[in-house]
Amino acid sequence: MQIEKILNKKNGKLIKNGISVTATLFDAELDELELSFDYSQSVNIDTEKLAYISLSIQNLYDMIELIEKSELYYKKLY
């Protein structure tokens, strides 16, 4: 089992609440990143509590996958 799933069982999964779509990912240094998605083929990363983030190639692939999933959700919603 990956350490990320032990730390947060919803890691890497979209959380849909009406028009709000969010997710949580851990960066390469296991800092928890709060992500939000809107209908713009992009991701917003809340870095307010962090000095910096360190993204791995896998983090970037995971974010791309989450963007694609959020876009599908918004297409169905609208």
C-alpha positions, 0 to 999 in steps of 0.5 A, a space after each residue: 500500500 502506498 504511504 499516500 493512501 495511508 495518510 489520506 484515503 481520498 488521496 488522488 480522488 475527485 471530490 464532487 460537491 455540486 459545482 465544487 470539484 476538489 482533490 488532495 495530492 501529496 507532492 514529492 516530499 509528502 506535503 499535502 496539496 489542496 487542488 481545485 478545478 473549474 471548467 477551464 482545463 486547469 488546476 488551482 493549487 493552494 500553496 498558501 500554507 507552503 513555502 514551496 512545492 516539489 512535484 514529481 513526474 507522477 504528480 504531474 501525470 496525476 494532476 493531468 488525469 484529475 483535470 481530465 476527470 473534472 472536465 468530464 464531470 463538468 461536461 455532464 453537469 452543464 
